Amino acid sequence: MLDKPEGMTSTQAVGRVKWLFQAEKAGHAGTLDPLATGVLPIALGEATKTVSFAMDGRKSYRFTVTWGEETSTCDREGPVTHRSDRRPSAAEIEAVLPNFRGEIMQVPPAFSAIKVAGERAYNLARAGEAVELAPRLIVIETLALLEIPDQNRAIFEVTCGKGTYVRALARDLARTLGTRAYISALRRTAVGSFTETQMIPLEKLEEIRHKADGDNAMERALRPLETALDGIPALAVREAEAQRLKQGQPVLLRGATAPIARDAVLVTWEGKPWCVAAIEAGQLKPRRVFNLP
């Protein structure tokens, strides 16, 4: 799991890690803007089949809001579009935070990867076109004010569900407080079960790669495939069932204790991850089968 450095896109980070590991396939769980740093889970080889499930997990961020200016990108990268002389107090901030917890509607930033008529919103926005995105339901589990370093800045921490834009959260928070703001620093501290304590800086990976035992050391830097699936239940099967699943065939779950319907379970055979499957109408249906040695 990479500690993504500032100034690098998630795609660039994945490309660098893919090269360092000499991997044929690579993917990441959750894009980070170039401005952002922190937790970027990167999957290699067969583990790329877990990416979509890891992306569904909750995410946590620590971010700095700078008051007084709103930008086109809702962060410090874009030109200023609005200004305000108002600076909210700690008491005023705390008073409105409950409005941004739980299930809320959020309009994503114009500079986002959401598609509009087949085009990425950020491409349309860069071309000068007016981009209007529909509000969508998001979940904010926790939102807390951590610190006010000075009158122009405030530092927050948020834990949220899939599809949340922290940049839009800062924009809306400022507007509710009668001012304008943008994100001036953003760090992702967790994605599902992955946290800051497990991260490896890119420079450290490059250092390991060039050591005498680089191949073995790089192998030790990897985490097991099933780590990305810690948030879903596991279900062990027998050999005959495992073979049916590998061939893409469903397996009937018998008995009164058969598991209830689920979108995803990690199926194991002889203690090894075998596939991710869904439980539907009393059947185990394979969604992603792992071809591991």
Beta strands, then each sheet from edge to edge (+ up, - down):
strand 1: 2-4
strand 2: 26-28
strand 3: 37-40
strand 4: 42-44
strand 5: 59-67
strand 6: 69-71
strand 7: 80-83
strand 8: 102-106
strand 9: 115-116
strand 10: 119-120
strand 11: 136-150
strand 12: 153-160
strand 13: 181-191
strand 14: 194-195
strand 15: 200-201
strand 16: 234-236
strand 17: 251-252
strand 18: 262-269
strand 19: 272-280
strand 20: 283-289
sheet 1: 8+ 11- 12+ 5- 13+ 3+ 1- 15-
sheet 2: 2+ 4-
sheet 3: 8+ 11- 12+ 5- 13+ 14-
sheet 4: 6+ 7-
sheet 5: 9+ 10-
sheet 6: 16+ 18+ 19- 20+ 17-
end
